[in-house]
Amino acid sequence: MGKTTGFLLLFISSLIFAQQTTFKFDFGGHRTEKGFIPISPDSRFDPKTGYGFMDVSGLESVDRGGNALTGDFITGKKPFYFSVVLPEGNYDIKLNLGDPKGTSETTVRVENRRLMLNDIKTKAGEVVEKTITVHVKDSILRNQNGEKIGVVKLKPREKKYLHWDSMLTIEFNDKAPKVCSVMIQPNKTAKTIYLTGDSTVVDAQYEPWASWGQMLPYFFVANEVAVANYAESGETLKAFEDRHRIDKIWNKLRPGDYLLIQFGHNDQKYGNSTKSGYGKRLKEWIQRAKQLDAIPVLVTSMNRRVFDENNTIVNTLDDFPDAMRQIAKEEKVDLIDLNALSKSLFEAMGPEGAKKAFVYYPADSYPNQPAALADDTHFNPYGAYELAKCVVKSIVGQNLSLKKYISKNYKNFNPDKPDDAEKFHWPESVFMEALKPDGN
């Protein structure tokens, strides 16, 4: 068989496989539950089958006997990643986590470190079933018949991301992650919350960078809603249009879905006026969302870590927050004032304490990082988590329609009393990079 023929057959088989949307995987050893696909520690991802582990080093199977599905599991000595080729859409993933004869501790993130389950601990002999709802996307623009009509213009760095790739990737992390099974099925009824914005919203792939957008799914109930983060570093409202990111959303937005819009940092940097392009585009997006019977929600940009001599946050965003507040009033749409909430949050932390929420790390804290990191715009996971709680606080406090989807993971939060950074739980992923994201 020639190389061309072999490649063609591989492409066709992958294309056929990609249409499959329901899977049942039994993680473990030699015993497999009826109707499930066996997954062993040697199940490396293979394009021919369309599923498997990104890296099988350090994985092991433990069989405790008894039930074929929950009596054995796969665990690892470092975070491990399981990928499945899937058409874009929303999916419910049921996970059996635990150990029939021991304890376990598992944190689950998807795609680019999108937080779904945090520090799930099971007692000895306990196996729990948890459900998460995940949005999977690709970069193709399609018409109503599903035909390709264009593409999102991805940046070179995005082509390495674990989203935009027509695959679901699940990260299993923590002190003792133990996975018995993974079951995937489409969710056609969940409302989708589309996030648009810049590097302070994006699903950041690399430690120690993070954003509030990738923490947000943790605070929403499964089955009923999926968070779809389309933000990207360095973007302005205009760039979001020029790269067809917003076109991708317009093609997918359904009645009852939500569109959260947060721009300002880069619009300011590139000299866009709030009275011309910025305001005009905001209003156009709002009107388009309403025409599609979706619900637009504006989010003011959070402050940078800039304090005056009185330890008060200095506004470095010109009139962008005020412009967005005014447009929300004029267009009669909901507003999450993250700018005001972040001011309270950072002032409560103080100039030094706030460094624990931003990317401030001494040299050699991460690979290929000879110089110290001192970034007053971008957040680490703790800072991103606190900002996500500010967003949820605003949703709950204003009794916005999104409130009905907030999960029990959210407890009352007061920005004037931030969580203790030292107690924040975040086992780091294996992907690390000292390079600063686009934007400022």
Secondary structure, 3 states (H helix, E strand, C coil): CCHHHHHHHHHHHHHHHHCCCCEEEEECCCCCCCCCEEECCCCECECCCCEEECCCCCEEEEECCCCCCCCEEEEECCCEEEEEECCCEEEEEEEEEEECCECEEEEEEECCCEEEEEEEEECCCCEEEEEEEEEECECEEECCCCCEEEECCCCHHHHHCCCCECEEEEEEEEEECEEEEEEEEECCCCEEEEEECCCCCCCCCCECCECHHHHHHHHECCCCEEEEECCCCCCCHHHHHHCCHHHHHHHHCCCCCEEEECCCHHHHHCCCCCCCHHHHHHHHHHHHHHHCCCEEEEECCCCCCCECCCCCECCCCCCHHHHHHHHHHHHCCEEECHHHHHHHHHHHHHHHHHHHCEEEECCCCCCCCCCCEEEEEEECHHHHHHHHHHHHHHHHHCCCHHHHHECCCCCCCCCCCCCCHHHCCCCCCCCECCCCCCCC
